[in-house]
């Protein structure tokens, strides 16, 4: 007979932990929450200290019976849900259902699912932390109040099926504001002059910097032509050479938001996909003879803290693999990124640095391996020595005009031997070597290259940029970023165009109503302050009922005012010229999760829909008769196909180019990498870089 029952959330976690604990333990999965607020009503007694009315989640009956039956067979129950607020609440609900004594030390937490970590955790069980439970409960109730009070108002005044949420509304407002900034942006002209110079036989580039000792911004072609005229007979002489050593430090190990951002940049993962794959790595992977092992630590965290044991293991690995020089004189300690960081868990790291990505690759799916490699490399690099670069700045005078060239070369790679953090604009830190030069040297002008540019509007939000913005503003918490982004897309409030968020007409309409009638919900300072107060509940410093009462007092007044003053809005669909081939009515433009599409105006009697196709001006290379059009897959990904489908089945994920390959006359396609856009032949090795006109 087993000694104890252990309850976790998922079957994968149950399987892993069961192998570690052995036959004396029964390990079962609750499949997440067992109780929640009802979907059909608000489920909160507002006038009774916001008392929640929990009900058993539909479909959980058989699981609960299984847990109760297992409970009768053992003397002890351990609740081992995830180590966060949500996990604490699940444990609390289970304790109530199984009628466990609240003073009983039944809660077990571990930051990583490895044999040693799990066994150590069971040596030191604790009581359920009611402050953590109250923090989760307060957030859940607050979100319920906002969602279930504002959403019906939007249904009545705007459109059925809409929703408003505390964090999602702020996220949508950020997208909306950025779109207004883009629309209001007025480009400004500016110019650059690049001098291509020869030092001996080596060519290098220098940029126009100043004239007559004063830094000058070139704003029009006339100014450029005047400078070029003054340079016609000028001699180019090295005026000054500055050389210095510069250190570059590694990025800290991942927290939830930085993992989502970097996975988006380097792996093209959506935030939800990143968290799903990370959950798999955390809960355990079968590693052949080693058995099932959790490969990374808990992935919902805002702390960059690392345990001393993990730090010591990192030191041992780095010194052994790369040498003493690659480990800093003292171990790296990363401070909390923001005042609202909870520091409850470690940073996201491999459970053992000794499990190199290539060693476990055979046991992982492609996505699992790529994400594990990212986590592993980031952590290893975070513990390594700084990189050392030799930088060189050269000023070149030509008459009264000064050009400046900058270059650098790697002196010691340090952490960059393993990993370099990506960035949102795709630029790289490649070495730009300059030839040896000294003051007084003469260099020869090869070419002067003037270019016209225009300032660019602020970039629209990608998932990575939006997560970063929410984190920096203190909006939401690690567990909320991915579901927030999913919600604003599912509701049709934003569309995705080239991985960037654009508010839909519906999204703009909803946010305009929210701005007018519920400004506090959208106020970033107010929302961040509310997050801080909810964190104080977790720390036992604030009473959750008092916080909710304070919020609801003003919120209720806003609701009453909005109910009386918000006007009914009729949303009319834009009618297209196309006719529905099924019923003969006009098709209308609709906005979906991935942008506009055509739907029959006879809905719901006729449910015909069609994608809006975009002809890219390329003749189909297969049938030679059709035209290539831009389409979207069911998941919203753009692809290219022949408009004669199904008669012609040509498809391509890459954009075909109208011009044939100059080398073999086959089709050219457009490709992108971190250095920019290039054209590539589908048959031969021809490749052509496309110059960027807005450098």
KOLMIRO-864740 format. One record per residue (C-alpha): residue number from 1; x, y, z. Coordinates in pm, whole numbers. Layout:
DOSE  num       u       v       w
DOSE  NUM       X       Y       Z
...
//
This chain:
DOSE  num       u       v       w
DOSE    1       0       0       0
DOSE    2     125     348     -89
DOSE    3     224     589     188
DOSE    4     109     912      26
DOSE    5     -88    1071    -256
DOSE    6      85    1343    -459
DOSE    7    -130    1570    -677
DOSE    8      22    1774    -961
DOSE    9    -143    1956   -1252
DOSE   10     -51    1756   -1562
DOSE   11      -5    1392   -1660
DOSE   12     343    1466   -1797
DOSE   13     451    1611   -1463
DOSE   14     285    1319   -1279
DOSE   15     477    1070   -1492
DOSE   16     812    1239   -1427
DOSE   17     762    1281   -1051
DOSE   18     618     930   -1014
DOSE   19     942     783   -1147
DOSE   20    1147     983    -897
DOSE   21     936     900    -589
DOSE   22     883     529    -649
DOSE   23     604     287    -559
DOSE   24     535     427    -210
DOSE   25     372     731    -367
DOSE   26      58     754    -580
DOSE   27      98    1049    -820
DOSE   28    -216    1190    -983
DOSE   29    -291    1491   -1205
DOSE   30    -573    1737   -1134
DOSE   31    -554    1864   -1496
DOSE   32    -519    2223   -1377
DOSE   33    -787    2400   -1172
DOSE   34   -1072    2192   -1030
DOSE   35   -1288    2491    -923
DOSE   36   -1347    2831   -1075
DOSE   37   -1600    3113   -1094
DOSE   38   -1903    3022   -1309
DOSE   39   -1900    3131   -1673
DOSE   40   -2272    3208   -1683
DOSE   41   -2264    3479   -1415
DOSE   42   -2026    3715   -1241
DOSE   43   -1989    3470    -951
DOSE   44   -1883    3735    -697
DOSE   45   -2097    3862    -407
DOSE   46   -1991    4224    -432
DOSE   47   -2187    4334    -125
DOSE   48   -2048    4048      84
DOSE   49   -1678    4142      84
DOSE   50   -1642    4019    -275
DOSE   51   -1699    3661    -168
DOSE   52   -1635    3433    -469
DOSE   53   -1886    3162    -557
DOSE   54   -1669    2876    -678
DOSE   55   -1815    2581    -865
DOSE   56   -1660    2255    -984
DOSE   57   -1538    2294   -1340
DOSE   58   -1752    2101   -1586
DOSE   59   -1591    1772   -1693
DOSE   60   -1377    1739   -1379
DOSE   61   -1618    1497   -1202
DOSE   62   -1433    1178   -1293
DOSE   63   -1094    1330   -1202
DOSE   64   -1222    1445    -863
DOSE   65   -1371    1102    -791
DOSE   66   -1037     943    -879
DOSE   67    -855    1182    -643
DOSE   68   -1103    1122    -361
DOSE   69   -1076     744    -403
DOSE   70    -696     766    -395
DOSE   71    -716     987     -86
DOSE   72    -889     705     106
DOSE   73    -597     469      42
DOSE   74    -324     685     195
DOSE   75    -238     855     521
DOSE   76     -78    1165     372
DOSE   77    -157    1399      81
DOSE   78      98    1627     -85
DOSE   79     -11    1908    -316
DOSE   80     264    1973    -569
DOSE   81     112    2220    -817
DOSE   82     339    2474    -990
DOSE   83     535    2717    -767
DOSE   84     334    3033    -839
DOSE   85      10    3205    -737
DOSE   86    -193    2990    -975
DOSE   87     -37    2673    -837
DOSE   88     -99    2784    -479
DOSE   89    -467    2847    -560
DOSE   90    -499    2502    -721
DOSE   91    -349    2347    -406
DOSE   92    -590    2545    -186
DOSE   93    -894    2433    -387
DOSE   94    -775    2071    -372
DOSE   95    -723    2097       4
DOSE   96   -1084    2217      45
DOSE   97   -1222    1943    -177
DOSE   98   -1024    1667      -6
DOSE   99   -1104    1815     337
DOSE  100    -740    1853     440
DOSE  101    -653    2035     761
DOSE  102    -541    2391     675
DOSE  103    -266    2367     936
DOSE  104    -126    2056     768
DOSE  105     213    2083     598
DOSE  106      99    1941     268
DOSE  107     234    2191      10
DOSE  108     543    2087    -186
DOSE  109     716    2319    -436
DOSE  110    1018    2280    -660
DOSE  111    1163    2514    -917
DOSE  112    1296    2233   -1134
DOSE  113    1175    1879   -1195
DOSE  114    1491    1680   -1136
DOSE  115    1531    1382    -906
DOSE  116    1734    1568    -644
DOSE  117    1513    1880    -647
DOSE  118    1194    1676    -610
DOSE  119    1331    1457    -328
DOSE  120    1464    1764    -143
DOSE  121    1123    1935    -173
DOSE  122     945    1642     -10
DOSE  123    1178    1671     289
DOSE  124    1050    2022     362
DOSE  125     675    2047     292
DOSE  126     497    2361     416
DOSE  127     147    2489     482
DOSE  128     -54    2642     198
DOSE  129      45    3010     171
DOSE  130    -288    3192     209
DOSE  131    -130    3523     106
DOSE  132     -40    3371    -232
DOSE  133    -393    3230    -261
DOSE  134    -547    3567    -180
DOSE  135    -322    3738    -437
DOSE  136    -445    3499    -707
DOSE  137    -804    3528    -587
DOSE  138    -790    3909    -587
DOSE  139    -657    3920    -944
DOSE  140    -917    3669   -1060
DOSE  141   -1202    3863    -899
DOSE  142   -1073    4200   -1022
DOSE  143   -1051    4068   -1378
DOSE  144   -1399    3918   -1340
DOSE  145   -1544    4252   -1222
DOSE  146   -1390    4441   -1515
DOSE  147   -1476    4178   -1775
DOSE  148   -1826    4087   -1661
DOSE  149   -1936    4445   -1598
DOSE  150   -1796    4620   -1908
DOSE  151   -1843    4338   -2163
DOSE  152   -2228    4327   -2143
DOSE  153   -2227    4704   -2189
DOSE  154   -2022    4666   -2507
DOSE  155   -2259    4392   -2628
DOSE  156   -2556    4621   -2580
DOSE  157   -2402    4941   -2722
DOSE  158   -2155    4811   -2984
DOSE  159   -2165    4445   -3085
DOSE  160   -2233    4099   -2941
DOSE  161   -1935    3889   -2836
DOSE  162   -1702    4174   -2740
DOSE  163   -1496    4171   -2423
DOSE  164   -1295    4410   -2212
DOSE  165   -1022    4308   -1972
DOSE  166    -794    4482   -1728
DOSE  167    -464    4395   -1900
DOSE  168    -592    4327   -2252
DOSE  169    -746    4675   -2274
DOSE  170    -413    4840   -2189
DOSE  171    -236    4620   -2447
DOSE  172    -493    4720   -2712
DOSE  173    -456    5087   -2615
DOSE  174     -79    5064   -2673
DOSE  175    -138    4919   -3021
DOSE  176    -404    5184   -3093
DOSE  177    -181    5473   -2976
DOSE  178     113    5347   -3180
DOSE  179    -105    5324   -3493
DOSE  180    -215    5685   -3441
DOSE  181     151    5784   -3408
DOSE  182     228    5607   -3736
DOSE  183     -65    5780   -3914
DOSE  184      30    6120   -3778
DOSE  185     397    6082   -3863
DOSE  186     533    6328   -4119
DOSE  187     858    6206   -4280
DOSE  188    1149    6448   -4278
DOSE  189    1414    6450   -4545
DOSE  190    1779    6408   -4454
DOSE  191    2096    6319   -4643
DOSE  192    2421    6138   -4582
DOSE  193    2755    6144   -4760
DOSE  194    2974    5835   -4747
DOSE  195    3334    5864   -4855
DOSE  196    3497    5548   -4988
DOSE  197    3867    5595   -4921
DOSE  198    4189    5404   -4980
DOSE  199    4459    5363   -4717
DOSE  200    4729    5199   -4924
DOSE  201    4537    4930   -5111
DOSE  202    4265    4882   -4847
DOSE  203    3929    5051   -4897
DOSE  204    3727    5174   -4600
DOSE  205    3423    5395   -4551
DOSE  206    3388    5720   -4359
DOSE  207    3071    5924   -4298
DOSE  208    3033    6302   -4328
DOSE  209    3049    6443   -3974
DOSE  210    3102    6820   -3963
DOSE  211    3212    7129   -4151
DOSE  212    3417    7420   -4020
DOSE  213    3438    7243   -3686
DOSE  214    3059    7231   -3638
DOSE  215    2846    6915   -3653
DOSE  216    2595    6954   -3932
DOSE  217    2276    6769   -4021
DOSE  218    2222    6755   -4397
DOSE  219    1856    6830   -4467
DOSE  220    1838    6882   -4846
DOSE  221    2013    6817   -5175
DOSE  222    2131    7178   -5211
DOSE  223    2336    7157   -4890
DOSE  224    2486    6827   -5007
DOSE  225    2581    6968   -5349
DOSE  226    2755    7266   -5184
DOSE  227    2965    7030   -4972
DOSE  228    3043    6807   -5270
DOSE  229    3151    7111   -5470
DOSE  230    3390    7212   -5190
DOSE  231    3539    6862   -5192
DOSE  232    3622    6852   -5564
DOSE  233    3992    6933   -5519
DOSE  234    4028    6848   -5151
DOSE  235    4310    6634   -5014
DOSE  236    4209    6370   -4757
DOSE  237    4434    6360   -4452
DOSE  238    4411    6161   -4127
DOSE  239    4339    6425   -3862
DOSE  240    4308    6205   -3554
DOSE  241    4314    5836   -3458
DOSE  242    4166    5715   -3129
DOSE  243    4209    5358   -3019
DOSE  244    4066    5216   -2700
DOSE  245    3957    4894   -2544
DOSE  246    3588    4839   -2473
DOSE  247    3418    4571   -2269
DOSE  248    3079    4425   -2346
DOSE  249    2888    4240   -2075
DOSE  250    2654    3945   -2121
DOSE  251    2277    3967   -2088
DOSE  252    2122    3822   -1772
DOSE  253    1961    3477   -1784
DOSE  254    1607    3464   -1917
DOSE  255    1296    3574   -1734
DOSE  256     953    3504   -1889
DOSE  257     929    3826   -2090
DOSE  258    1287    3817   -2225
DOSE  259    1245    3450   -2323
DOSE  260     931    3536   -2520
DOSE  261    1105    3829   -2687
DOSE  262    1417    3638   -2785
DOSE  263    1222    3332   -2904
DOSE  264    1022    3567   -3128
DOSE  265    1339    3727   -3269
DOSE  266    1551    3417   -3317
DOSE  267    1303    3129   -3352
DOSE  268     998    3312   -3491
DOSE  269     788    3172   -3205
DOSE  270     463    3331   -3091
DOSE  271     449    3402   -2717
DOSE  272     194    3124   -2664
DOSE  273     411    2873   -2850
DOSE  274     716    2970   -2646
DOSE  275     530    2906   -2321
DOSE  276     382    2578   -2446
DOSE  277     721    2438   -2550
DOSE  278     885    2569   -2231
DOSE  279     617    2390   -2025
DOSE  280     709    2063   -2199
DOSE  281    1078    2114   -2121
DOSE  282     997    2198   -1758
DOSE  283     763    1904   -1696
DOSE  284     999    1640   -1826
DOSE  285    1144    1471   -2133
DOSE  286    1237    1103   -2163
DOSE  287    1616    1094   -2206
DOSE  288    1678     727   -2279
DOSE  289    1866     548   -2001
DOSE  290    1864     865   -1786
DOSE  291    1484     846   -1764
DOSE  292    1243    1138   -1757
DOSE  293    1404    1471   -1668
DOSE  294    1280    1829   -1649
DOSE  295    1530    2012   -1868
DOSE  296    1465    2371   -1758
DOSE  297    1357    2548   -1441
DOSE  298    1012    2702   -1396
DOSE  299     933    2930   -1689
DOSE  300     700    3188   -1526
DOSE  301     935    3418   -1342
DOSE  302    1048    3780   -1334
DOSE  303    1366    3712   -1137
DOSE  304    1722    3689   -1272
DOSE  305    1845    3522    -952
DOSE  306    2050    3202    -985
DOSE  307    2099    2943    -710
DOSE  308    2455    2903    -572
DOSE  309    2456    2536    -677
DOSE  310    2370    2623   -1039
DOSE  311    2631    2899   -1037
DOSE  312    2900    2662    -911
DOSE  313    2808    2406   -1177
DOSE  314    2827    2678   -1442
DOSE  315    3175    2777   -1324
DOSE  316    3296    2418   -1341
DOSE  317    3154    2371   -1692
DOSE  318    3283    2700   -1836
DOSE  319    3636    2660   -1701
DOSE  320    3655    2300   -1820
DOSE  321    3513    2364   -2169
DOSE  322    3645    2711   -2253
DOSE  323    3927    2781   -2008
DOSE  324    3990    2999   -1700
DOSE  325    3988    3322   -1900
DOSE  326    3624    3271   -1993
DOSE  327    3504    3283   -1633
DOSE  328    3492    3622   -1452
DOSE  329    3697    3690   -1139
DOSE  330    3379    3689    -929
DOSE  331    3049    3513   -1013
DOSE  332    2797    3735   -1188
DOSE  333    2501    3859    -984
DOSE  334    2214    4023   -1168
DOSE  335    2003    4276    -982
DOSE  336    1625    4278    -999
DOSE  337    1523    4448   -1323
DOSE  338    1239    4649   -1173
DOSE  339    1093    4737    -836
DOSE  340     785    4526    -910
DOSE  341     990    4209    -974
DOSE  342     883    3945    -724
DOSE  343    1206    3742    -714
DOSE  344    1001    3440    -606
DOSE  345    1174    3197    -842
DOSE  346    1509    3161   -1009
DOSE  347    1569    3278   -1362
DOSE  348    1490    3035   -1643
DOSE  349    1793    2811   -1684
DOSE  350    1880    2452   -1773
DOSE  351    1827    2217   -1477
DOSE  352    2183    2101   -1545
DOSE  353    2430    2293   -1756
DOSE  354    2607    1963   -1820
DOSE  355    2323    1856   -2055
DOSE  356    2446    2029   -2368
DOSE  357    2183    2083   -2640
DOSE  358    2344    1847   -2889
DOSE  359    2358    1569   -2629
DOSE  360    1979    1570   -2583
DOSE  361    1883    1664   -2940
DOSE  362    1787    1306   -3033
DOSE  363    1519    1302   -2760
DOSE  364    1361    1638   -2843
DOSE  365    1131    1765   -3114
DOSE  366    1274    2038   -3338
DOSE  367    1094    2314   -3145
DOSE  368    1193    2169   -2807
DOSE  369    1557    2148   -2911
DOSE  370    1567    2502   -3050
DOSE  371    1412    2653   -2736
DOSE  372    1629    2444   -2502
DOSE  373    1939    2551   -2696
DOSE  374    1834    2915   -2658
DOSE  375    1784    2880   -2280
DOSE  376    2108    2685   -2238
DOSE  377    2322    2926   -2440
DOSE  378    2175    3234   -2272
DOSE  379    2243    3091   -1926
DOSE  380    2598    2978   -2006
DOSE  381    2679    3317   -2160
DOSE  382    2529    3501   -1860
DOSE  383    2791    3342   -1635
DOSE  384    3092    3406   -1861
DOSE  385    3357    3677   -1887
DOSE  386    3295    4002   -2069
DOSE  387    3392    4031   -2434
DOSE  388    3678    4270   -2508
DOSE  389    3682    4474   -2829
DOSE  390    3949    4701   -2969
DOSE  391    3774    5005   -3112
DOSE  392    3919    5256   -3353
DOSE  393    3778    5598   -3446
DOSE  394    3945    5788   -3730
DOSE  395    3876    6151   -3826
DOSE  396    3965    6247   -4183
DOSE  397    3979    6609   -4297
DOSE  398    3913    6717   -4653
DOSE  399    3954    7095   -4661
DOSE  400    3709    7231   -4401
DOSE  401    3503    6909   -4403
DOSE  402    3550    6625   -4156
DOSE  403    3460    6260   -4217
DOSE  404    3459    5997   -3944
DOSE  405    3520    5622   -3967
DOSE  406    3465    5377   -3684
DOSE  407    3572    5017   -3659
DOSE  408    3622    4745   -3408
DOSE  409    3772    4402   -3384
DOSE  410    3731    4128   -3131
DOSE  411    4024    4106   -2892
DOSE  412    3870    3845   -2662
DOSE  413    3528    3688   -2735
DOSE  414    3427    3606   -2375
DOSE  415    3056    3527   -2357
DOSE  416    3014    3606   -2729
DOSE  417    3179    3274   -2805
DOSE  418    2850    3114   -2695
DOSE  419    2568    3363   -2745
DOSE  420    2478    3721   -2841
DOSE  421    2135    3869   -2766
DOSE  422    1920    3959   -3065
DOSE  423    1749    4292   -3122
DOSE  424    1425    4406   -3282
DOSE  425    1577    4593   -3576
DOSE  426    1782    4295   -3693
DOSE  427    2122    4471   -3690
DOSE  428    2432    4275   -3603
DOSE  429    2760    4351   -3431
DOSE  430    2991    4223   -3700
DOSE  431    3352    4340   -3688
DOSE  432    3421    4645   -3904
DOSE  433    3797    4645   -3940
DOSE  434    3984    4958   -4037
DOSE  435    4334    4948   -4192
DOSE  436    4627    5070   -3978
DOSE  437    4644    5452   -3991
DOSE  438    4815    5731   -3803
DOSE  439    4776    6105   -3775
DOSE  440    4909    6290   -4081
DOSE  441    4868    5998   -4323
DOSE  442    4718    6084   -4658
DOSE  443    4438    5868   -4797
DOSE  444    4297    5860   -5147
DOSE  445    3935    5930   -5238
DOSE  446    3778    5649   -5436
DOSE  447    3418    5772   -5441
DOSE  448    3173    6005   -5267
DOSE  449    2827    5856   -5227
DOSE  450    2548    6102   -5134
DOSE  451    2213    5946   -5035
DOSE  452    1870    6084   -4966
DOSE  453    1680    5938   -4669
DOSE  454    1353    6001   -4491
DOSE  455    1289    5959   -4121
DOSE  456    1076    5655   -4038
DOSE  457     764    5642   -3817
DOSE  458     786    5464   -3482
DOSE  459     773    5087   -3542
DOSE  460     442    4906   -3493
DOSE  461     435    4654   -3212
DOSE  462     543    4298   -3275
DOSE  463     460    4042   -3006
DOSE  464     813    4081   -2869
DOSE  465     794    4462   -2858
DOSE  466     449    4457   -2696
DOSE  467     559    4211   -2426
DOSE  468     863    4431   -2359
DOSE  469     644    4743   -2333
DOSE  470     398    4576   -2093
DOSE  471     684    4452   -1875
DOSE  472     860    4791   -1864
DOSE  473     534    4963   -1769
DOSE  474     460    4712   -1495
DOSE  475     140    4592   -1666
DOSE  476      54    4226   -1618
DOSE  477     281    3955   -1485
DOSE  478     482    3668   -1640
DOSE  479     181    3437   -1661
DOSE  480     -40    3697   -1835
DOSE  481     165    3811   -2136
DOSE  482      90    3520   -2374
DOSE  483    -286    3491   -2298
DOSE  484    -326    3870   -2325
DOSE  485    -180    3875   -2675
DOSE  486    -392    3576   -2774
DOSE  487    -711    3743   -2649
DOSE  488    -678    4069   -2843
DOSE  489    -623    3864   -3160
DOSE  490    -907    3617   -3100
DOSE  491   -1152    3901   -3034
DOSE  492   -1063    4057   -3369
DOSE  493    -930    4374   -3203
DOSE  494    -596    4353   -3383
DOSE  495    -478    4205   -3710
DOSE  496    -125    4088   -3788
DOSE  497      55    4226   -4091
DOSE  498     415    4112   -4140
DOSE  499     425    4008   -3773
DOSE  500     316    4354   -3658
DOSE  501      -5    4440   -3472
DOSE  502    -250    4676   -3640
DOSE  503    -576    4769   -3466
DOSE  504    -886    4664   -3659
DOSE  505   -1183    4895   -3707
DOSE  506   -1357    4700   -3431
DOSE  507   -1055    4734   -3202
DOSE  508   -1044    5110   -3260
DOSE  509   -1414    5140   -3189
DOSE  510   -1390    4945   -2863
DOSE  511   -1086    5133   -2738
DOSE  512   -1245    5470   -2818
DOSE  513   -1543    5378   -2600
DOSE  514   -1310    5260   -2324
DOSE  515   -1108    5584   -2340
DOSE  516   -1424    5793   -2303
DOSE  517   -1602    5597   -2032
DOSE  518   -1335    5395   -1846
DOSE  519   -1012    5600   -1858
DOSE  520    -877    5450   -1531
DOSE  521    -877    5100   -1680
DOSE  522    -654    5226   -1961
DOSE  523    -436    5451   -1748
DOSE  524     -92    5292   -1737
DOSE  525       8    5443   -1402
DOSE  526    -323    5339   -1244
DOSE  527    -295    4982   -1379
DOSE  528      71    4948   -1277
DOSE  529     -17    5080    -928
DOSE  530    -296    4823    -906
DOSE  531     -49    4548    -999
DOSE  532     178    4669    -721
DOSE  533    -107    4661    -468
DOSE  534    -196    4306    -572
DOSE  535     169    4207    -527
DOSE  536     150    4354    -176
DOSE  537    -130    4107    -100
DOSE  538     110    3828    -193
DOSE  539     364    3968      50
DOSE  540     104    3986     327
DOSE  541     118    4367     342
DOSE  542    -229    4451     206
DOSE  543    -583    4320     255
DOSE  544    -728    4203     -78
DOSE  545   -1088    4294      11
DOSE  546    -984    4650      96
DOSE  547    -805    4685    -243
DOSE  548   -1107    4558    -435
DOSE  549   -1346    4782    -238
DOSE  550   -1136    5087    -315
DOSE  551   -1129    5001    -686
DOSE  552   -1497    4916    -714
DOSE  553   -1619    5235    -548
DOSE  554   -1511    5453    -841
DOSE  555   -1556    5178   -1101
DOSE  556   -1925    5140   -1017
DOSE  557   -1983    5513   -1073
DOSE  558   -1819    5484   -1415
DOSE  559   -2046    5191   -1500
DOSE  560   -2363    5382   -1410
DOSE  561   -2249    5684   -1613
DOSE  562   -2153    5469   -1917
DOSE  563   -2485    5282   -1906
DOSE  564   -2672    5612   -1925
DOSE  565   -2450    5807   -2164
DOSE  566   -2292    5556   -2408
DOSE  567   -2475    5575   -2738
DOSE  568   -2572    5271   -2942
DOSE  569   -2328    5225   -3230
DOSE  570   -2432    5052   -3548
DOSE  571   -2146    4881   -3726
DOSE  572   -2210    4853   -4098
DOSE  573   -2001    4623   -4313
DOSE  574   -1830    4770   -4619
DOSE  575   -1992    4620   -4930
DOSE  576   -1761    4493   -5205
DOSE  577   -1834    4467   -5577
DOSE  578   -1793    4089   -5568
DOSE  579   -2100    3866   -5581
DOSE  580   -2139    3549   -5373
DOSE  581   -2126    3251   -5609
DOSE  582   -2347    3051   -5373
DOSE  583   -2647    3281   -5323
DOSE  584   -2600    3584   -5548
DOSE  585   -2579    3849   -5273
DOSE  586   -2291    4096   -5241
DOSE  587   -1985    3998   -5040
DOSE  588   -1886    4234   -4759
DOSE  589   -1551    4306   -4599
DOSE  590   -1501    4150   -4257
DOSE  591   -1209    4179   -4018
DOSE  592   -1070    3859   -3877
DOSE  593    -778    3760   -3663
DOSE  594    -536    3781   -3956
DOSE  595    -682    4080   -4137
DOSE  596    -966    4145   -4379
DOSE  597   -1156    3879   -4571
DOSE  598   -1476    3863   -4774
DOSE  599   -1797    3710   -4639
DOSE  600   -2149    3682   -4772
DOSE  601   -2387    3960   -4663
DOSE  602   -2653    3690   -4627
DOSE  603   -2490    3548   -4312
DOSE  604   -2604    3341   -4121
DOSE  605   -2818    3190   -4399
DOSE  606   -2514    3180   -4627
DOSE  607   -2173    3125   -4466
DOSE  608   -1959    3161   -4777
DOSE  609   -1623    3333   -4721
DOSE  610   -1334    3418   -4952
DOSE  611    -983    3547   -4893
DOSE  612    -889    3887   -5033
DOSE  613    -622    3806   -5288
DOSE  614    -335    4034   -5380
DOSE  615    -176    3997   -5724
DOSE  616     201    4045   -5690
DOSE  617     254    4091   -6066
DOSE  618     437    3764   -6134
DOSE  619     337    3506   -6396
DOSE  620     309    3153   -6259
DOSE  621     634    2963   -6337
DOSE  622     447    2630   -6350
DOSE  623     147    2683   -6579
DOSE  624     275    3005   -6747
DOSE  625     -84    3134   -6764
DOSE  626    -194    3214   -6412
DOSE  627     -84    3500   -6186
DOSE  628      84    3459   -5848
DOSE  629    -132    3591   -5565
DOSE  630     -64    3648   -5196
DOSE  631    -276    3430   -4967
DOSE  632    -293    3329   -4603
DOSE  633    -292    2985   -4446
DOSE  634    -547    2884   -4181
DOSE  635    -294    2993   -3918
DOSE  636    -252    3334   -4081
DOSE  637      87    3275   -4242
DOSE  638     136    3442   -4582
DOSE  639     213    3217   -4878
DOSE  640     203    3253   -5257
DOSE  641       6    3047   -5506
DOSE  642    -131    3044   -5860
DOSE  643    -473    3202   -5913
DOSE  644    -562    2905   -6136
DOSE  645    -573    2667   -5837
DOSE  646    -680    2383   -5829
DOSE  647    -594    2349   -6199
DOSE  648    -240    2466   -6112
DOSE  649    -100    2368   -5773
DOSE  650     203    2600   -5758
DOSE  651     267    2727   -5402
DOSE  652     563    2894   -5231
DOSE  653     626    3024   -4880
DOSE  654     880    3267   -5031
DOSE  655     772    3560   -5248
DOSE  656     849    3499   -5618
DOSE  657    1020    3780   -5812
DOSE  658     912    3891   -6162
DOSE  659    1268    3891   -6303
DOSE  660    1419    3549   -6391
DOSE  661    1757    3438   -6261
DOSE  662    2028    3604   -6479
DOSE  663    2240    3290   -6446
DOSE  664    1997    3006   -6532
DOSE  665    1661    3180   -6607
DOSE  666    1482    2996   -6322
DOSE  667    1255    3166   -6070
DOSE  668    1398    3409   -5816
DOSE  669    1249    3435   -5468
DOSE  670    1276    3702   -5200
DOSE  671    1446    3593   -4878
DOSE  672    1525    3775   -4555
DOSE  673    1792    3726   -4292
DOSE  674    1945    3933   -4015
DOSE  675    2141    4139   -4270
DOSE  676    1840    4237   -4481
DOSE  677    1660    4130   -4799
DOSE  678    1813    3933   -5086
DOSE  679    1701    3752   -5403
DOSE  680    1790    3388   -5446
DOSE  681    1747    3142   -5733
DOSE  682    1545    2826   -5664
DOSE  683    1774    2619   -5891
DOSE  684    2130    2750   -5898
DOSE  685    2356    2926   -5646
DOSE  686    2275    3281   -5767
DOSE  687    2218    3527   -5484
DOSE  688    2178    3905   -5498
DOSE  689    2158    4145   -5204
DOSE  690    1895    4419   -5230
DOSE  691    2019    4762   -5123
DOSE  692    1829    4935   -4845
DOSE  693    1725    5286   -4949
DOSE  694    1655    5391   -4590
DOSE  695    1975    5304   -4417
//
